Amino acid sequence: MKLLTTFGRLLAVLFWLAVLGNLISPFAAPFALLVNLAATAVLLLHVLQLAQCHGRLKVSAQPTRDRLLLLLFGSFYLQALPSPASVVEQLLQATRVAEGDGVTEPAPDAADQRSAA
């Protein structure tokens, strides 16, 4: 899966380089318009992904960088974003350590207590 994601990111970079090249020196007549339309559609989809992933981006350690990378790579970058639950868990653990609690393991379940007895 990592190979597929890396390949997708490479293709995304090549696509945006082609769009940039088209803006600097337009391609032949029908292709310049098609590249511009495709770039507009892809950018619109990536902006929609930004809106959809707002919660995940808000709890990210570097939200500005993650927003830019999501605009560049789209769904090929989504796997690199932390889930909100994992970020909340990390913050809770950091708070426990800062308070001196030092609890790193969760409390045992009722089922664990019964099996130990």
N, C-alpha and C positions, 0 to 999 in steps of 0.2 A: 504494500500500500504506500510505503514511503517513496518508493521509486516512481509510482504513478503521480504522487503529489509533487515530487521534484520535477518530473517531466512536464506537468501542467503549469507549474510556476515558470519554467523555462519558456514554454509556449506563450504564456501571458506576457512575459518580458519582450519576447520577439514581436508579439502583436502590437504592444504599445510603442516599440521602436519603429515599426512600420507606420503606425499612425503619426508619430512625430515626424518621420521622414516625409510622409504625405503632406503634412502641414508646411514643412520647410520648402520642399520641392514637389508640387502635386504630380501624381501619377497621370497616366494617359486618361483621356476624357471620361469613359464610363467608370473606371476603377477608382478615381479620386473620390467621386461621390459615394460609391459603394463602401469604401474604407471609412469615410466620414460617418455614414449612416451606421455602420457596424460599430464604430467607436462610440457613437452616441448611445446606441442600444446597450452596449456592454457597460458603459459608465452609468447609465440609468439603473441597470440591474445591480451594479455594485453599490450604488447609493441606497437602493432598497434593502440590500443586505446589511448596510450600515444601520439603517433604521430598525431592522429586525433583530440585530445583535447588539442593540444599545445597552442592554443590561450586562452582557458579557464584557463589553468594552468599558463600561463605567467602573467595574471592579478590577480591571486590568492594572498591572503595575505601571505600564507605559501606555495610556490610552491614546495619545496623539500618534505615536508610532504605529500602534495597532490599527488605528483608523486609516492611516496612509497605506499600510500594507494590505489592508482589506480592500481598499479602492484599487490597488495595483493588481493583486492576485485573486480577489473574489473568494469563491468557496475553497480554493486551494490553500487559503490561509486560515480557514475556520478551525482546523484541527489544532493549530498552534495556540489558539485562544484558550485561556483557562475557563472552566465552567464556573458559574457563580457559586455553586455549592463547594467546590474545592477552595475557592478564594475565601469564602466565609469560614471554612474549617481552618485554613491557615491563619486567618486573623484571630480566631478564637484560641488557637494554640499559642500564638504569639502573646495574646493578652494574658493567658494563664501563666506563661513563663515570666512575663513582666511583673505580674502580681506576686510571683514567688510560689504559686501553687505547685508548679512543676508536674502537673498531672499530664501524662502523655498517652496513657491507655484509657480507653473508654471503660465505663463501669460495667461489671459483668451482668449478663442477662439473667432473668429468672431461670431460664433453662440451664444456664451454666452453673447456677447455684445448686439446682436440683441434682445435676450430674456429679457435682463435687461431693454431695452428701452421701 
